[in-house]
Amino acid sequence: MKLFENPMYYGRCLAATFEFEEDNGAAAGSPAKGTTRTAARTEANWKNIDDSTTAYTSNPITAGNNSFEKWQFGHFSGTFNQILNGLFAHTATAFGTGLTLKGTPACTNDASRLLYTTPSTTANSNLSTDMTSAISIGSGVGVCFGATGPEATGKATSMTTNPCYTNYLTTQLQTTGSAAAGDTAQVTLTLQYDEN
Amino acid sequence: MPEQNQNSETVNLTAADVGTVDLTPKSHPMRKMGNKDVFCAKCQAVRSMHVGLDKNNEILTVCPDCNHFYKFPLVEDPAELDKMLLDHHESNKGQITVEMAEAAQKEYDDKFKKLMGIA
């Protein structure tokens, strides 16, 4: 957590603490969430196994198949008044031939939040956003925020609850037989938000 | 020698118990889709694309202009595919690629420099 002092206004600005987290395993509970929740994720490797620990080299995706979905989300804590204006997009580095990245649809209110389903390698029709091309973050999909967890009801475009969570920022890498063997390019997915 | 009894029972199968099994291969309705109008997120335009099934029996379609492909899970009713294609269109229209954003910024900068007489 960083502390900034602004002498012009004799006030103090404290920053929110952020980390990505990931759900894995069978859908459990109501609203559904993953059986396993892992905090402090720093990468998202699309692979042929549903976990956050196995090296992607041990479970590669066979060309023509799809990865298991990645059910990641943002977690805010620390000090803030409000989190708002969330956007999510693939913002840097192009994918090669035969690769398509699908992602969560825009979340504009509680009803449009993506609901957790057990990860699988079947093409997920709920992931309607094509995230293959790197786009301007301004044209990314909208993200909502809420209390308790990404699965919980009550998501809204701004949130004062602390801690707070985004909706699920789910992605799935899909391939055709023309996908090249070996590692894909390392791409950047960005979650942009404002805090005050 | 001990006495041995032999028993037997019979079951009568009448015509009403015999069904027929149709082993004629059925073609999945999605194999007859042909071409459909699909929104290409990369081209940001609707293209006529061939819709077929891949080796995993998932619906696969490829943009003839940019070769970008789209996969959808297999559905029984073509109307379900139409609904997925509509959702796909709505979710992806208006995407501004990094290249498009950079080109727009360059055009703006060029105009600004020209106005300022520093082009």
Interface residues (C-beta under 8 A of the other chain):
Chain A: G64 N65 N66 T91 A92 T97 G98 T100 K102 P105 A106 T122 A123 N124 S125 S128 T129 D130 T132 S133 A134 I135 S136 G138 S139 V141 Q174 T176 G177
Chain B: A41 K42 D54 K55 N56 E58 I59 L60 N67 H68 F69 Y70 K71 F72 P73 M84 D87 H88 E90 S91 N92 G94 Q95 I96 T97 V98 M100 A101
